[in-house]
Amino acid sequence: MSKASHPPIARPRLAPLSPLAAALLLGACSLPTQPPGAATPGPMSAARPGTLQLCAELASRFQHPATRITAAEPVAADALKVAGQPVGAHCRVTGLMHERTSPVDGQNYAIGFEMRLPANWNGRFLYQANGGLDGILAPATGPVGGRGSLTNALQMGFAVISSDAGHTIKQLPLFGLDPQARLDYGYQAVAKLTPMAKALVAAGYGRAPDRSYFSGCSNGGRHAFVTAARLPEAYDGILAGAPGYNLPQAALAQLYAAQQFARAATDPKKLDTALTPTERQLVTRQVLARCDALDGLADGLVQDSAACQRAFDLQRDVPSCNGEQRTGQCLTTAQKTALGNVLAGARTSSGQALYSPFPADAGFAAEDWGNWKFVYSVTNRDPVAVGYVFMVPPASKDMLKDTQGYALGFDLDRDSAGIHRSDATYTESAMQFMAPPKPAELGRLRERGAKMMVWHGNSDGVFSPEASTAWYRDLQKNQANQGGRAEDFARLYLVPGMNHCGGGPATDQFNLLQPLVDWVEGGRAPEQLTAQARGAGNVGGVNAELPPGWSADRTRPLCAWPKVARYQGGNPERAESFRCE
């Protein structure tokens, strides 16, 4: 990005910073608490546009407790491109919060952040939450939904912040040895950054944001759930993709899956020999044979997932091999047992459930599904997350020498309780600092008029969409008990065929941020949205896993669960030929 070229930034007479910082109130424009059963509030007032007043001066002028600005620089229009699209002129600010030296591991820690303030501001602020184990300071552009989206929050005029959640990439994964780093990663970094970010917006534009939004996928979706539960006053709209809101449990399920597939692998060192791509394609074909047409059209997508789970039977519908001879056109007894156990959900030897089941869907053969089940489950993701971040006490540093050995040797009967354990050093268990408290009790969001949209791929290889539907059922029950309706402020969208946060044989390109804004500020509930495939020629990036025969720009409705997109007749490649029913 260019430092020499400056965006067109208006520079009126400077106001003192101190009164601007007073505008950081988390619950700006929130509504008074309503009694149970009261009607859902109407839309919030729309955000007002503004113009950036300060940029480089923020490095010396902005002050906030425990915060140090490390750089503030203008970025010229078109210097940054996202999905091939140029981003307008803006100010990039970087900084650190709560710098400290750990008394436990001696490492230097801080909450690193980047904030981008557009010259032409739409009056809104967005918190961009990271995935994985965090530790990466991603460009603060603000993804808006599915993979390959053609726009972003920054381009739409939002002020956007991103963060490393309190540790750097060089500190992965051993940051989990430090108790405070665990807490920052789990929930405290968001709580600390939110008021600072709003104060920084106020300093840059002369007023606080009118509306605040939160967006993330994977662990970012978990951050979104945690924020909805812990900070209900702070954000007016929350967008959560593939939310691993019970992430420690999902990580245990990954170790369980690794152990199951290891029993069917022909090479113990290569889990993918348990189910080759050809054999996974066989399973996919059989799922489609039973389920594809349940929505009225055989098109390579399972829209009616609930009906599919009743219609498809792994033991019955996938051909069994004669003996243990593998031909690619059948599965052995060991393979069916392993896959069946994984789909049924991780459990102990006594049958105690550790995580949700996974649905049968059309994305099993996709690369991302295989990576989660055969690679990440034994390498640098799930074993290290369990061992160093979620377990009390944590694993030995020597585990890094053999993560696969740790995953395959993990005793789920004996050791899974470690994610619920705390001690004098680690005073909060993983399920306390990672999971949202009472995620189905979001009455304060509803009372304020805030909205929440959740999206999840039905072929997600790590966080089960069944966990998301279970959450939504609980939310419906909770709201019904209070005389309300979950759909008045929260919606869930399942994306057929899509893997984790994108990819797979799916229409995985969509913008959910704009519909969220329209719902929060305009009162227009997102009934039926549209998703598009990323075929050849797509400027947002081509999805190489689209089946042959699909139109390069196929569109499908995104239906609010439990509704299903059903074919009504007409062009089978267009969303308008379907209706959410």
TAVEN-V815491 format. One record per residue. RES is the residue in one small letter. PHI is phi in radians with two decimals (* if undefined). Layout:
# TAVEN-V815491
res-><RES:RES>
phi-><PHI:PHI>
This chain:
# TAVEN-V815491
res-><m:s:k:a:s:h:p:p:i:a:r:p:r:l:a:p:l:s:p:l:a:a:a:l:l:l:g:a:c:s:l:p:t:q:p:p:g:a:a:t:p:g:p:m:s:a:a:r:p:g:t:l:q:l:c:a:e:l:a:s:r:f:q:h:p:a:t:r:i:t:a:a:e:p:v:a:a:d:a:l:k:v:a:g:q:p:v:g:a:h:c:r:v:t:g:l:m:h:e:r:t:s:p:v:d:g:q:n:y:a:i:g:f:e:m:r:l:p:a:n:w:n:g:r:f:l:y:q:a:n:g:g:l:d:g:i:l:a:p:a:t:g:p:v:g:g:r:g:s:l:t:n:a:l:q:m:g:f:a:v:i:s:s:d:a:g:h:t:i:k:q:l:p:l:f:g:l:d:p:q:a:r:l:d:y:g:y:q:a:v:a:k:l:t:p:m:a:k:a:l:v:a:a:g:y:g:r:a:p:d:r:s:y:f:s:g:c:s:n:g:g:r:h:a:f:v:t:a:a:r:l:p:e:a:y:d:g:i:l:a:g:a:p:g:y:n:l:p:q:a:a:l:a:q:l:y:a:a:q:q:f:a:r:a:a:t:d:p:k:k:l:d:t:a:l:t:p:t:e:r:q:l:v:t:r:q:v:l:a:r:c:d:a:l:d:g:l:a:d:g:l:v:q:d:s:a:a:c:q:r:a:f:d:l:q:r:d:v:p:s:c:n:g:e:q:r:t:g:q:c:l:t:t:a:q:k:t:a:l:g:n:v:l:a:g:a:r:t:s:s:g:q:a:l:y:s:p:f:p:a:d:a:g:f:a:a:e:d:w:g:n:w:k:f:v:y:s:v:t:n:r:d:p:v:a:v:g:y:v:f:m:v:p:p:a:s:k:d:m:l:k:d:t:q:g:y:a:l:g:f:d:l:d:r:d:s:a:g:i:h:r:s:d:a:t:y:t:e:s:a:m:q:f:m:a:p:p:k:p:a:e:l:g:r:l:r:e:r:g:a:k:m:m:v:w:h:g:n:s:d:g:v:f:s:p:e:a:s:t:a:w:y:r:d:l:q:k:n:q:a:n:q:g:g:r:a:e:d:f:a:r:l:y:l:v:p:g:m:n:h:c:g:g:g:p:a:t:d:q:f:n:l:l:q:p:l:v:d:w:v:e:g:g:r:a:p:e:q:l:t:a:q:a:r:g:a:g:n:v:g:g:v:n:a:e:l:p:p:g:w:s:a:d:r:t:r:p:l:c:a:w:p:k:v:a:r:y:q:g:g:n:p:e:r:a:e:s:f:r:c:e>
phi-><*:-1.44:-1.73:-1.41:-1.57:-1.88:-1.26:-1.28:-1.85:-1.23:-2.30:-1.27:-1.01:-1.25:-1.65:-1.03:-1.27:-0.98:-1.18:-1.14:-1.09:-1.17:-1.52:-1.49:-0.91:-1.08:-1.73:-0.95:1.19:-1.31:-1.78:-1.16:-1.09:-1.92:-1.24:-0.96:1.56:-1.21:-1.12:-1.15:-1.04:-1.29:-1.11:-1.30:-1.11:-1.24:-1.16:-1.81:-1.20:-2.67:-2.17:-1.13:-1.87:-2.28:-2.39:-1.02:-1.15:-1.08:-1.05:-1.89:-1.55:-1.39:-2.33:-2.69:-0.94:1.02:-2.22:-2.28:-1.41:-1.68:-2.88:-2.55:-2.52:-1.28:-2.12:-1.21:-0.99:1.30:-1.24:-2.05:-2.17:-2.23:0.96:1.37:-1.80:-1.25:-1.78:-1.22:-1.04:-2.76:-1.94:-1.85:-2.09:-2.13:-2.98:-2.35:-2.15:0.92:-1.18:-2.82:-1.98:-1.24:-1.35:-1.64:-2.04:1.30:-1.40:-1.56:-2.13:-2.86:-1.64:-1.45:-2.51:-2.25:-2.27:-2.06:-1.99:-1.22:-1.06:-1.82:-1.67:-1.63:1.52:-2.11:-2.16:-2.29:-1.64:-1.72:-1.64:-1.41:-1.74:1.06:-1.61:1.00:1.47:-2.07:-1.62:-1.29:-0.94:-1.44:-1.84:1.42:-0.99:-2.00:2.82:-1.17:-1.12:1.35:-1.00:-1.58:-2.45:-2.71:-1.08:-1.07:-1.11:-1.42:1.81:-1.36:-1.40:-2.21:-2.08:-2.22:-2.65:-1.64:1.11:1.83:-2.73:-1.79:-1.11:-1.22:-1.67:-1.36:-1.67:-1.29:-1.02:-1.14:-1.28:-1.63:-1.04:-1.21:-1.09:-1.04:-1.16:-1.09:-1.04:-1.24:-2.73:-1.33:-1.06:-1.09:-1.11:-1.36:-1.32:-1.03:-1.15:-1.10:-1.09:-1.19:-1.17:-1.17:-1.05:-1.06:-1.20:-1.35:-1.95:1.55:-2.80:-1.24:-1.13:-1.28:-2.37:-2.18:-2.25:-2.37:-2.54:-3.02:-2.22:1.18:-1.05:-1.12:-1.17:-1.12:-0.95:-1.11:-1.11:-1.09:-1.14:-1.06:-1.45:-1.61:-2.20:-1.15:-1.51:-1.48:-2.26:-1.57:-2.48:-2.23:-2.03:-2.13:-1.82:0.67:-1.28:-1.47:-1.25:-1.98:-0.99:-1.03:-1.19:-1.12:-1.17:-1.08:-1.10:-1.16:-1.14:-1.05:-1.09:-1.03:-1.16:-1.15:-1.22:-1.07:-1.27:-1.85:-1.32:-1.41:-2.15:-1.00:-1.50:-2.27:-1.09:-1.18:-1.33:-1.26:-2.53:-1.26:-0.95:-1.12:-1.24:-1.20:-1.13:-1.06:-1.06:-1.05:-1.06:-1.26:-1.08:-1.13:-1.05:-1.51:-2.09:-1.01:-1.50:-1.12:-1.68:1.80:-2.64:-1.49:-2.37:1.47:-2.27:-1.72:-1.32:-1.62:-1.17:-1.07:-1.15:-1.12:-1.15:-1.42:-1.51:-1.65:-2.30:-0.99:-1.15:-1.44:-1.59:-1.73:-0.98:-1.68:-1.24:-1.40:1.32:-1.94:-1.36:-1.61:-2.04:1.55:-1.97:-2.77:-2.09:-1.34:-1.03:-1.12:-1.16:-1.12:-1.12:-1.10:-1.14:-1.06:-1.13:-1.13:-1.18:-1.28:1.83:-1.07:-2.72:-1.40:-1.15:-1.53:1.66:-1.24:-1.20:-1.85:-2.80:-1.25:-1.26:-1.97:-1.41:-1.27:-2.68:-1.60:-1.83:-1.07:-1.44:-1.24:-1.07:-1.13:-1.06:-1.14:-1.07:-1.13:-1.41:-1.95:-2.01:-1.11:-1.23:-2.27:-2.07:-1.66:-2.08:-1.20:-1.05:-1.27:-1.12:-1.11:-1.19:-1.85:-1.91:-1.81:-1.52:-2.20:-1.30:-1.26:-1.25:-1.20:-1.05:-1.12:-1.04:-1.06:-1.30:-2.68:-1.15:-1.15:-1.06:-1.11:-1.11:-1.31:-1.70:-1.16:-1.55:-1.15:-1.14:-1.58:-1.76:-1.11:-1.13:-1.08:-1.34:-1.84:-1.67:-2.39:-2.66:-1.14:-1.53:-1.80:-1.35:-2.13:-1.28:-1.03:-1.23:-1.43:-1.57:-1.74:-1.52:-1.26:-1.22:0.89:-1.14:-1.61:-1.91:-1.99:-1.05:-1.17:-1.03:-1.08:-1.07:-1.37:1.58:-1.27:-2.26:-2.42:-2.14:-2.12:-2.30:-2.68:-1.26:-1.35:-2.01:-1.09:-1.57:-2.26:-1.89:-1.27:-1.10:-1.14:-1.17:-1.22:-1.20:-1.10:-1.05:-1.20:-1.06:-1.11:-1.12:-1.06:-1.09:-1.09:-1.19:-1.08:-1.14:-1.77:1.40:-2.10:-2.31:-1.05:-1.16:-1.26:-2.46:-2.49:-2.33:-2.11:-2.20:-1.72:-1.92:-1.01:1.36:-1.40:-1.46:-1.29:1.20:2.69:1.37:1.45:-1.32:-2.67:-1.60:-1.92:-2.01:-2.80:-2.01:-1.71:-1.18:-1.11:-1.05:-1.15:-1.07:-1.08:-1.30:-1.13:-1.77:-2.05:1.29:-1.64:-1.16:-1.37:-1.29:-2.38:-1.73:-2.19:-2.08:-2.20:-1.33:-1.95:-1.48:-0.94:1.58:-1.25:-1.30:-1.51:1.93:-1.52:-1.56:-1.25:-1.70:-1.18:-1.12:-1.09:1.75:-1.31:-1.12:-1.09:-2.11:-0.91:-2.17:-2.50:-1.25:-1.77:-1.78:-1.21:-1.01:-1.66:-1.18:-2.22:-1.30:-2.03:-1.20:-1.94:1.85:1.86:-1.09:-1.22:-1.65:-2.02:-1.08:-1.20:-1.51:-2.15:-2.42:-1.35:-2.28>
